[in-house]
Each structure stands twice: as structure tokens, then as C-alpha cells.
Amino acid sequence: MSIMAESCANSSNGGNSCMPNPTVRRTGNHHPNVWSDDFIQSLDSPYGGSSYSEQRETLINELHGMFSNGGEEFGLLERISLVDVVQRLGIDRYFQEEIKLALDSIYKHWNHDTFEDLNTTALGFRILRLNRYEVSSDVFQKFKGEEGQFFDFGSSHEDTELAIVLNLYKASELDFPGEKILKEARVFACAYLQKAMKEYNDIKVDTEKPLLMEIEYALKYPWRTRVPRWEAWNFIQILRQQNCNGSFANNIYRIPKTCSQKLLELAILDFNILQAQHQSELKLVSTWWKHSSVTHLDFFRHRHIEFYFWWVCSLFEPEFSASRIGFAKLVTTLSLLDDIYDTYGTVDELRPFTKALIRWDSSMIDNLPDYMKLAFKFTCPIHKEIASEAERKHGSFVHKYIQSCWESYISSYMEEAEWIASKHTPGFDEYLINGESSGGLRIVMVLSLLLVDAPLSDEILEELDSPSSKMRVLVSLLARVVDDVRDFEDEKDHGETASSIECYMKDNHGSTREDALNYVMNLIEGWAQEANKEFLNPSHIPNYCRNLYFNAGMRGIFFLYKDIDGITNSHQKVIMDAITNILMVPIMP
């Protein structure tokens, strides 16, 4: 951190006087808010009207009838494909009973010799593992050739071969630690698909062909980045093209075209109805921000809209409204604190500020700078509001978790501030221990979970938030190091010498930045596999809890940080376009 500099200057009468210079402060030079309140308030989707909800109910009932009348006639591949399509479109919550019956039927055949070809095996493995059925990756061993290739194409034509390899690639993304066969399958399938896309691009084949759209999307957005709303929006575009191309529908999804069209119609309508609700919530968040007391503090990132976008991409259903709004407010306050600790504040200011924050004691801020008083007064009510609502929903037992998360978070920030002030680069392990808290995902997960309108016991929360909780540790560490990989150069320019990259280089003398990046990327890959196992294995932890940690937490981070730091650099076109598509513009019917 910057320090108060003292200098002696000559006085006008020739004597010496010691005068303090103004505090020199570092800033991140962040771009301003890109979503004005006037623009947000102008959003006016027509899909909030009751007639659209009634139309949605009619379509749901029609599809229930289709499933009950034709479900028994669907073959194994058709059932797998139907579950896949419904879930990717984001409308599976309307058909839970039909999906469960289909999955049980698919699983009943899994350990028999029904899955004989690579395509059905890859599809079945993926859909069963995604839905937490116990399946072994050893089923792919019989399809592996001596030279590492995976072939079972027979006399298939080229499009079918590509579809088979695409399904193999997507199945391989759900790997657990130690599943070597899936890693080999992913290496093979990725190379195969990349080569095919290059050949198509070289001869300028129409890339609007649905199969090529599927491949391009899957390669560009690995499964860990495909958060549910982003997946639904993209798959709607692909399925729309597919429904105009009968051969693709017949070869790939094997579901009746009338059913596919109805599903697409429902998915678009449901997406737009939910988007109308999201816009109403967005207006509340924007109004809250407009009337807040810190809008003039330009040293920190004003990203309330981006934070709402982060959460809505995974928790989009109506029942998560309070969690979405609370998250946007909460993380806006944490962003302010982050930039105070990382850049703007001095270590002498931060020490008493830290004590005041941990105790929520306003009497301790009287001698602090005005910007810190504002930050405290802005942050305190939001946290008290969330804590009060959490206790109302779940009981007084939640207080110990809230306080524990908060103290750990603020203390970890102070630790990093001390490192910066003393120009100390900690060891790699020391950095990760502190980074598990300073990354912020632990406190974000717990407080967001407490705002969900669903039963949550002390025992479940203890299991999720205990130091031994794999999900807590993995999500927190991934958030810390994924951020480091994207931001370490910029942060070093701003005076922050402690990142996982720099700490690795300190511990391993003579190593290069490339060595450090490779090491950290391998760690990320291993942790992501462990997180897959925690999320996709059967468990007594409620699904909504695991979805919040895995989809909103881990996958949300991978999505937002895929190419750039999508929060810090949210003015980039790729992020603004994504926000526009998910929150601003309805999908054309």
C-alpha cells in the first residue's frame, strides 16, 4: 500500500520546515459504470403480462401430454436425447417426473449390453453423470484403438462421425480425478473437431449449419463455463436452426419434429418471461445504486449490473429473486472494500478500519478518512439487512456462520494489505491459505445461500462451510487462482506483488512466468475435476445448495473469466453483448 510521505521544504524566510505531502494513493484506473440508470429503467419487456404466462402453461400441458402418450414409444437414444434437449433449454423444472422416469429407464439398461456403440454410450454417460447416477468411465475402454483414437463409425457419413466425436468430447468434460480414459478421449476429440472446423472454414462452408454451430460453441465454451442461462440462450439458437434442417434433427436428436418445435416454442417463451422478471429486479438494483452514498467514489469498480448478471446466469428461476438482488448488493460492497484494501487505502488507515469492520462498531471510524466513513456506512446496512433476513428465514443459528465468514474475509484482506505495504511476497502455500478467504467466494456463497427461500438446517450449513468442506475449499481456491491468471500482470502494475504466479516463482528459484502459469493451470484442472466429483456424485446435500456452489460459484467464475476479467473489464464487447442477450433483449419467437 502507499504510505504517507514526509518531506522537508525550505521556508520562505530561508529556514527549514517539515511539511507533510498529500497521501499518494494507488488506483486501478477502472472504467466507469457502463449501464446508466436511465437505460436500465427504460427496459420494457412485454413478456411480464399474464397472457404470456397463460400461453406458457398451455404449452407445458401439451408437452406433458406428448411425453405421456409417446414416452413408451421412444427408444433408448430418443429418451436420452429428449432429456438432453429439455435440460439444455432450461425448461427441465416443468418435467421433473418425466425426466426421472426416462433417466431410471436409461440407467436400468446401463450395465447391460444395450450401450454397444460409441454415440449412445457417450450420450448416456453424459446424461446419467450430469444427473448424478453412478456410472464408470471404463465403458469407453472398448472404443479406444491402439494409437489413442476412438472410432466406432462403421459406414457413417461425415456429419454423423462429427456428431459422435462431439458427443464423446462433451462426455469427456465430466471427468473425475484419475479418469485417464476421459482425458485421452478429450485430447482425441478436441483435436479431431478442431481439425474438422479448420477444414470447413478453409473451404468456407456455411457455419450456420447446426452441427457446426454445436461444435464451435462446445469448443469455445468448455462445459465448466456453460452456465445455465448462457447454455439455454445458445442452444435455443442452435435448435432453431436444427428445426429448419430435418436431417440434423433425425441424425442427432432423434425426437419427433413436432415435439422439438413445441419444446423450442416453450423455451423461448419461458426465457422471455423470466427475462421480464429479471429486468424488474435489475431496475431495483439500479435504483438502489443510484441513490447510494458512494457513486462519486471513482477509485473502485461500479459493477452492480455485472454482479447481478453473474448470479442470474445460474440462479435464474423465480424463487431465487431475493438471492440475486442480495448478491448484487453484497458483492458491490465487497468490491468497494476490495479496491480499498488492494489499492486505495494506506496500511495505517486500514488497521483501524479493519477493527471497525470486524466489530461493526461505528464509534471506531470517527478519525478515519471520509471515504472510509462512507464505505463503512454504505457496507454496514447491507450486511445487517442480509443477516436479519437470513435469521428470519432460518433461525438464529446462522449468525455464527455469517460472523465467521466476515471476520475471515476482512482479516485476509488486511493480511494482503500488510504484504503489499511491506513489499512482501509470501510463499505459495501461505498465499493459498489466505487466498481461500480473500477470494471472497466463501462469504458470498454462505450469505447468498441464506437468502434462498428453502429449508436449510444447521447440520447442512456446517457441512458446507466447515474447514473440511471440499466444496467450500475448491470453489474458494478456484476463484482465487482463476482471478490471478487473468489479472496478475495488471495487479503487479498497481503494486500488488502477491499472486499465485509470483508466489510460485519465489518458491521455485529460476522458474519462469510460463512455468508458474503452467503449474497453476494444472492445479486449476485438478481442482475442477475434484469439484466435478463433489457436484456430480450422489449426496444428501440439497441440490439447490450444490447448484449454488458449483454453477453460480465455480462455473460462474470460469464463465466470467474465460478470456478476460469480465468484471473489471466489463466494457469489453464480449461481456456487454452477453449481458444484453441474457438480460436486455427478448429472443424473437
C-alpha positions in Angstrom: 0.0 0.0 0.0 1.1 3.6 -0.4 2.4 5.4 2.7 2.2 9.0 3.9 5.4 10.7 2.7 7.1 13.3 4.8 9.4 15.9 3.2 11.2 18.9 4.4 10.9 22.1 2.4 12.7 25.4 2.7 10.5 28.1 4.2 10.2 31.5 2.5 12.5 33.1 5.2 15.3 30.7 4.5 14.6 28.4 7.4 13.5 24.7 7.2 10.0 23.4 8.0 8.8 19.9 7.7 5.5 19.7 5.8 3.5 16.6 5.1 2.8 15.9 1.4 -0.7 14.7 0.5 -1.1 10.9 0.7 -0.1 9.3 -2.6 -2.8 6.8 -3.5 -2.8 4.0 -6.0 -5.8 3.3 -8.1 -6.8 0.6 -10.5 -7.9 3.1 -13.2 -11.2 1.3 -13.6 -13.6 2.3 -16.3 -16.9 3.8 -15.0 -20.3 2.1 -14.9 -21.4 1.3 -18.4 -25.1 0.8 -17.6 -26.9 4.1 -16.8 -29.9 4.1 -14.6 -31.9 5.8 -17.3 -31.2 3.0 -19.7 -32.0 0.3 -17.2 -35.3 2.0 -16.3 -36.2 2.2 -20.0 -36.2 -1.6 -20.3 -39.8 -2.6 -21.0 -40.3 -6.2 -21.9 -43.9 -7.1 -22.8 -43.5 -10.6 -21.5 -44.4 -9.7 -18.0 -48.1 -9.8 -19.0 -50.3 -12.6 -17.7 -51.3 -13.7 -21.2 -47.7 -14.9 -21.8 -47.8 -16.9 -18.6 -51.1 -18.5 -19.6 -49.6 -19.4 -23.0 -46.7 -21.0 -21.3 -49.0 -23.1 -19.1 -50.8 -24.3 -22.2 -47.6 -25.4 -23.9 -46.4 -27.2 -20.8 -49.7 -29.1 -20.6 -49.4 -30.0 -24.3 -45.9 -31.3 -23.8 -46.9 -33.3 -20.7 -49.5 -35.0 -23.0 -46.9 -35.7 -25.7 -44.5 -37.2 -23.2 -47.2 -39.4 -21.5 -48.6 -40.5 -24.8 -45.4 -41.1 -26.7 -42.8 -41.7 -24.0 -43.1 -45.5 -24.1 -42.6 -45.5 -27.9 -39.3 -43.6 -27.6 -36.2 -45.8 -28.0 -33.2 -45.6 -25.7 -31.4 -43.0 -27.8 -34.5 -40.9 -28.2 -35.1 -40.8 -24.4 -31.5 -39.8 -23.8 -31.8 -37.0 -26.4 -35.1 -35.8 -25.1 -33.7 -35.4 -21.5 -30.7 -33.7 -23.0 -32.7 -31.2 -25.1 -35.1 -30.3 -22.3 -32.3 -29.7 -19.8 -30.1 -27.7 -22.1 -33.1 -25.4 -23.0 -33.5 -24.6 -19.3 -37.1 -25.9 -19.1 -36.5 -29.2 -17.2 -38.1 -27.8 -14.0 -41.5 -28.3 -15.7 -40.9 -32.0 -16.5 -39.2 -33.5 -13.4 -41.4 -36.5 -13.2 -41.0 -37.4 -16.9 -37.2 -36.8 -16.7 -36.9 -39.1 -13.7 -38.8 -41.9 -15.4 -36.6 -41.5 -18.5 -33.4 -41.5 -16.5 -34.4 -44.5 -14.5 -35.2 -46.4 -17.7 -31.8 -45.4 -19.2 -29.9 -46.4 -16.1 -31.7 -49.7 -16.0 -30.0 -50.6 -19.3 -26.6 -49.1 -18.4 -24.9 -52.2 -17.0 -26.3 -54.4 -19.7 -25.1 -54.7 -23.3 -27.6 -52.2 -24.6 -24.9 -49.4 -24.9 -22.9 -51.0 -27.7 -22.0 -48.1 -29.9 -19.8 -45.1 -29.1 -22.5 -42.4 -29.7 -25.2 -43.9 -27.5 -22.5 -44.7 -24.8 -21.2 -41.1 -24.8 -24.7 -39.6 -24.7 -25.8 -42.0 -22.0 -22.7 -41.5 -19.9 -23.0 -37.7 -20.0 -26.7 -37.5 -19.3 -26.5 -40.0 -16.4 -23.5 -38.5 -14.8 -25.0 -35.0 -15.1 -28.0 -36.3 -13.2 -25.9 -37.9 -10.5 -26.3 -41.5 -11.4 -23.2 -43.6 -10.7 -21.5 -44.5 -14.0 -18.0 -45.6 -14.7 -15.8 -44.1 -17.4 -14.4 -47.6 -18.1 -17.2 -48.1 -20.6 -15.0 -46.1 -23.1 -12.1 -48.5 -22.9 -13.6 -50.8 -25.6 -13.8 -47.9 -28.1 -10.1 -46.9 -27.8 -7.7 -48.0 -30.5 -4.1 -48.9 -30.1 -2.9 -45.5 -31.3 -5.2 -43.5 -29.0 -8.0 -42.9 -31.4 -11.7 -43.6 -30.5 -13.5 -44.9 -33.5 -16.8 -46.8 -33.9 -18.2 -45.1 -37.1 -18.9 -48.1 -39.3 -20.3 -46.8 -42.6 -21.4 -43.5 -41.1 -21.3 -40.4 -43.2 -19.1 -37.4 -42.3 -21.8 -35.4 -40.3 -22.6 -38.5 -38.2 -18.9 -39.0 -37.4 -18.6 -35.4 -36.3 -21.7 -35.7 -34.1 -20.3 -38.9 -32.5 -16.9 -37.2 -31.7 -18.8 -34.1 -30.4 -20.7 -36.3 -28.0 -17.5 -38.0 -26.9 -15.9 -34.7 -26.3 -18.8 -33.5 -24.2 -18.9 -36.7 -22.2 -15.1 -36.3 -21.5 -15.7 -32.9 -19.9 -17.3 -34.5 -16.9 -14.2 -36.2 -15.7 -13.3 -37.1 -12.1 -9.7 -37.3 -10.8 -7.9 -40.3 -12.1 -10.1 -41.0 -15.1 -7.3 -41.2 -17.6 -9.6 -42.6 -20.3 -11.7 -39.4 -20.3 -8.6 -37.2 -20.6 -7.4 -39.3 -23.5 -10.9 -39.1 -25.1 -10.9 -35.3 -24.7 -7.5 -34.9 -26.3 -8.5 -37.0 -29.2 -12.0 -35.5 -29.7 -10.8 -31.9 -29.3 -8.0 -32.4 -32.0 -10.5 -34.1 -34.3 -13.1 -31.4 -34.0 -10.6 -28.6 -34.3 -9.2 -30.1 -37.5 -12.7 -30.6 -38.9 -13.7 -27.0 -38.2 -10.5 -25.7 -39.8 -11.2 -27.7 -42.9 -14.7 -26.4 -43.1 -13.6 -22.8 -42.6 -10.9 -23.2 -45.2 -13.5 -24.2 -47.8 -15.9 -21.6 -46.5 -18.7 -24.0 -45.6 -21.8 -22.3 -44.1 -21.0 -22.2 -40.3 -24.7 -21.6 -39.6 -25.2 -25.4 -40.2 -26.5 -26.6 -36.8 -23.9 -29.3 -36.3 -21.0 -26.8 -36.9 -22.7 -24.3 -34.6 -22.8 -27.0 -31.9 -19.1 -27.8 -32.4 -18.0 -24.2 -32.5 -19.9 -23.5 -29.3 -18.7 -26.6 -27.5 -15.0 -25.8 -28.3 -15.3 -22.1 -27.5 -17.2 -22.7 -24.2 -16.0 -25.8 -22.3 -18.7 -27.3 -20.1 -17.3 -25.7 -16.9 -18.0 -22.2 -18.5 -21.5 -23.1 -19.8 -23.6 -21.6 -17.1 -27.3 -22.5 -17.4 -28.7 -19.2 -18.9 -25.9 -18.9 -21.3 -26.4 -22.6 -22.3 -30.1 -22.0 -22.8 -29.7 -18.9 -24.9 -27.1 -20.5 -27.2 -28.9 -23.8 -27.5 -32.1 -22.0 -28.5 -30.2 -20.5 -31.5 -28.9 -24.0 -32.4 -32.2 -25.8 -32.1 -33.9 -23.1 -34.1 -31.5 -23.8 -36.9 -31.9 -27.6 -36.4 -35.7 -27.4 -36.8 -35.1 -25.9 -40.2 -32.8 -28.8 -41.1 -34.6 -32.2 -40.9 -31.6 -34.3 -41.4 -29.8 -32.9 -38.4 -32.8 -33.5 -36.2 -33.2 -37.1 -37.4 -29.5 -37.9 -37.1 -28.6 -36.2 -33.9 -31.6 -35.8 -31.5 -34.0 -38.5 -32.8 -37.0 -36.8 -31.3 -40.2 -36.0 -33.3 -40.0 -32.7 -35.1 -43.4 -31.6 -33.7 -42.1 -32.2 -30.2 -38.8 -30.4 -30.9 -40.8 -27.4 -32.2 -43.0 -27.3 -29.1 -40.0 -27.5 -26.9 -38.4 -24.7 -28.7 -41.5 -22.6 -28.5 -41.8 -23.2 -24.8 -38.1 -22.5 -24.2 -38.2 -19.1 -26.0 -41.4 -18.1 -24.2 -40.1 -19.2 -20.8 -36.7 -17.4 -21.4 -38.5 -14.1 -22.2 -40.9 -14.3 -19.3 -38.1 -14.9 -16.9 -36.1 -12.1 -18.6 -39.0 -9.7 -17.9 -38.8 -10.6 -14.2 -35.0 -10.2 -14.2 -35.4 -6.7 -15.7 -37.8 -5.7 -12.9 -35.1 -6.9 -10.4 -32.4 -5.1 -12.4 -34.4 -1.9 -12.0 -34.5 -2.3 -8.3 -30.7 -2.9 -8.1 -30.0 0.1 -10.4 -32.3 2.4 -8.3 -30.6 1.3 -5.1 -27.2 2.1 -6.7 -28.3 5.4 -8.0 -29.4 6.6 -4.5 -26.4 5.1 -2.7 -23.8 7.3 -1.0 -20.7 6.1 -2.8 -21.5 6.6 -6.5 -19.0 9.5 -6.6 -16.1 7.4 -5.3 -14.4 6.6 -8.6 -11.5 4.6 -7.3 -13.5 1.4 -7.2 -15.4 -0.7 -9.7 -19.0 0.2 -10.2 -20.3 -3.2 -11.3 -23.7 -3.7 -9.7 -25.3 -4.8 -13.1 -22.4 -7.2 -13.8 -22.8 -8.7 -10.4 -26.5 -9.3 -10.9 -25.7 -10.8 -14.3 -23.2 -13.2 -12.7 -25.8 -14.6 -10.4 -28.8 -14.7 -12.8 -26.8 -16.8 -15.3 -27.0 -19.7 -12.9 -29.8 -18.9 -10.4 -32.4 -17.7 -12.9 -35.6 -19.3 -11.5 -38.2 -17.0 -9.8 -37.6 -18.5 -6.4 -34.1 -17.1 -6.3 -35.1 -13.5 -6.7 -34.0 -12.4 -3.1 -30.7 -14.2 -3.6 -30.0 -12.4 -6.9 -30.8 -9.0 -5.6 -29.0 -9.6 -2.3 -25.9 -10.9 -4.2 -25.7 -7.8 -6.4 -25.8 -5.5 -3.4 -23.5 -7.6 -1.3 -20.8 -8.0 -3.9 -20.9 -4.3 -4.7 -20.0 -3.6 -1.1 -17.2 -6.2 -1.3 -15.9 -4.7 -4.5 -15.6 -1.4 -2.7 -13.7 -3.0 0.2 -11.5 -5.0 -2.3 -10.3 -1.8 -4.0 -9.8 0.0 -0.7 -7.6 -2.8 0.6 -5.8 -3.6 -2.6 -5.1 -0.1 -3.9 -6.6 3.0 -2.4 -6.2 2.7 1.3 -2.9 3.1 3.3 -1.9 0.4 5.7 -2.1 2.9 8.7 -5.7 3.7 7.7 -6.6 0.1 7.1 -5.6 -1.2 10.5 -8.3 0.7 12.5 -10.7 0.3 9.6 -10.3 -3.5 9.8 -11.1 -3.5 13.5 -14.2 -1.3 13.0 -15.5 -3.6 10.2 -15.0 -6.8 12.1 -16.9 -5.4 15.1 -19.3 -3.3 13.0 -18.5 -0.5 15.5 -19.3 2.9 14.1 -17.7 4.6 17.0 -14.3 3.5 15.7 -14.5 5.3 12.4 -14.5 8.9 13.7 -10.8 9.5 13.0 -10.8 7.7 9.6 -10.8 9.5 6.2 -14.1 10.5 4.8 -14.0 7.8 2.0 -13.6 5.1 4.7 -16.5 6.5 6.7 -18.6 6.4 3.6 -17.6 2.9 2.8 -18.4 1.7 6.3 -21.8 3.4 6.3 -22.6 2.0 2.8 -21.5 -1.5 3.7 -22.9 -1.9 7.2 -26.6 -1.6 6.4 -26.4 -4.1 3.5 -24.8 -6.7 5.7 -27.1 -6.1 8.6 -30.1 -6.4 6.2 -28.9 -9.7 4.8 -28.1 -11.0 8.3 -31.5 -10.0 9.6 -33.3 -11.6 6.6 -31.2 -14.8 7.0 -32.1 -15.1 10.7 -35.8 -14.5 9.8 -35.7 -17.3 7.2 -33.6 -19.9 9.0 -33.2 -19.0 12.7 -30.5 -17.5 14.9 -28.0 -20.3 14.3 -27.0 -18.6 11.1 -25.3 -15.8 12.9 -22.2 -17.8 13.8 -21.6 -18.6 10.1 -22.1 -15.0 9.0 -19.7 -13.7 11.6 -17.1 -16.4 10.9 -17.1 -15.7 7.2 -17.0 -12.0 7.7 -14.1 -12.0 10.1 -12.1 -14.4 8.0 -12.7 -12.3 4.9 -11.8 -8.9 6.4 -8.7 -10.4 8.2 -7.5 -11.9 5.0 -7.7 -8.6 3.2 -5.7 -7.0 6.0 -3.1 -9.7 5.6 -2.7 -8.9 1.9 -2.6 -5.2 2.6 0.3 -5.8 5.0 2.1 -7.8 2.3 1.7 -5.0 -0.2 2.8 -2.3 2.3 6.0 -4.2 3.2 6.6 -5.4 -0.4 6.5 -9.0 0.9 5.8 -11.9 -1.4 4.6 -14.8 0.6 5.3 -18.5 -0.1 2.9 -20.3 -2.4 1.1 -22.3 0.3 0.9 -19.3 2.6 -0.7 -17.3 -0.2 -3.3 -20.1 -0.9 -4.3 -20.4 2.7 -5.0 -16.7 2.9 -6.4 -16.6 -0.6 -9.1 -19.1 0.3 -10.8 -16.3 2.3 -9.6 -13.2 0.3 -11.0 -14.6 -2.9 -14.4 -13.8 -1.4 -16.4 -16.8 -2.6 -16.8 -18.3 0.9 -18.7 -15.3 2.3 -20.6 -14.8 -1.0 -21.7 -18.5 -1.0 -22.9 -18.5 2.6 -24.8 -15.2 2.5 -26.4 -16.0 -0.9 -27.4 -19.4 0.3 -29.1 -17.9 3.4 -31.3 -15.7 1.2 -32.8 -18.6 -0.7 -36.4 -19.4 0.2 -35.8 -23.1 1.1 -35.2 -25.0 4.3 -31.6 -25.0 5.5 -30.5 -26.8 8.7 -27.6 -26.1 10.9 -26.2 -29.5 10.0 -26.2 -28.9 6.3 -24.7 -25.4 6.6 -22.0 -26.8 8.9 -21.2 -29.5 6.3 -21.0 -26.9 3.5 -19.0 -24.3 5.4 -16.7 -26.3 7.7 -12.9 -26.0 7.0 -13.0 -29.7 5.8 -15.7 -29.0 3.2 -14.3 -29.9 -0.1 -16.9 -27.8 -2.0 -16.1 -24.7 0.1 -12.3 -25.1 -0.3 -12.4 -26.0 -4.0 -14.7 -23.2 -5.0 -12.8 -20.6 -2.9 -9.3 -21.7 -4.3 -10.5 -21.8 -7.9 -12.0 -18.3 -7.5 -8.6 -17.0 -6.2 -6.3 -18.6 -8.8 -8.5 -18.1 -11.8 -8.6 -14.4 -11.0 -4.8 -14.5 -10.6 -4.3 -16.0 -14.0 -6.3 -13.2 -15.7 -5.2 -10.3 -13.6 -1.7 -10.8 -12.2 0.0 -8.5 -14.8 -2.4 -5.6 -14.1 -2.2 -6.1 -10.3 1.6 -6.1 -10.4 1.5 -2.8 -12.2 -0.7 -1.5 -9.4 1.8 -2.5 -6.8 0.3 -5.9 -5.8 3.2 -8.4 -5.7 1.4 -11.3 -4.1 -0.3 -13.5 -6.6 -0.2 -17.3 -7.1 2.1 -16.7 -10.1 4.6 -14.5 -8.2 4.5 -16.7 -5.1 5.3 -19.8 -7.1 8.2 -18.1 -8.8 9.5 -17.1 -5.4 9.3 -20.6 -4.1 10.9 -22.1 -7.2 14.0 -20.0 -8.0 14.9 -19.9 -11.6 11.3 -20.7 -12.8 9.8 -18.5 -15.4 6.4 -16.9 -15.6 5.4 -19.6 -18.1 6.5 -22.3 -15.6 4.3 -20.7 -13.0 1.3 -20.3 -15.3 1.6 -24.0 -16.3 1.8 -25.1 -12.7 -1.3 -23.0 -11.7 -3.3 -24.1 -14.8 -2.6 -27.8 -13.9 -3.8 -27.0 -10.3 -7.0 -25.5 -11.8 -7.6 -28.5 -13.9 -7.1 -30.9 -11.0 -9.3 -28.8 -8.7 -12.0 -28.6 -11.3 -12.0 -32.4 -11.7 -12.4 -32.7 -7.9 -15.2 -30.2 -8.0 -16.9 -32.2 -10.7 -16.9 -35.2 -8.4 -18.2 -33.3 -5.4 -21.0 -31.8 -7.5 -22.0 -34.8 -9.7 -21.7 -37.7 -7.1 -24.9 -38.6 -5.2 -25.2 -36.7 -2.0 -27.7 -35.9 0.8 -26.8 -32.2 0.4 -29.8 -30.5 -1.3 -29.4 -29.9 -5.0 -30.1 -26.2 -4.8 -27.1 -25.8 -2.3 -24.8 -27.7 -4.6 -26.0 -25.8 -7.7 -25.3 -22.5 -6.0 -21.7 -23.5 -5.1 -20.9 -25.2 -8.3 -22.9 -23.4 -11.0 -23.1 -19.9 -9.6 -19.8 -20.1 -7.8 -17.3 -22.2 -9.7 -18.8 -22.2 -13.2 -19.8 -18.5 -12.9 -16.1 -17.7 -12.3 -15.0 -19.8 -15.2 -17.5 -18.1 -17.5 -16.8 -14.5 -16.5 -13.0 -15.0 -16.6 -12.9 -17.2 -19.7 -11.0 -14.8 -21.9 -10.7 -11.6 -19.8 -11.6 -10.4 -16.3 -15.2 -9.9 -17.2 -15.9 -7.9 -14.0 -13.0 -5.5 -14.1 -13.1 -5.1 -17.9 -16.9 -5.3 -18.3 -16.8 -2.6 -21.0 -15.4 -5.2 -23.4 -17.8 -6.1 -26.2 -17.9 -9.8 -25.4 -19.3 -9.1 -21.9 -21.6 -6.3 -22.9 -23.1 -8.5 -25.6 -23.6 -11.4 -23.2 -25.4 -9.1 -20.7 -27.5 -7.7 -23.5 -28.6 -11.1 -24.7 -29.4 -12.5 -21.3 -31.0 -9.5 -19.7 -31.9 -6.8 -22.2 -33.3 -8.2 -25.5 -36.1 -10.9 -25.7 -35.5 -13.8 -28.1 -37.5 -13.5 -31.2 -40.2 -16.2 -31.4 
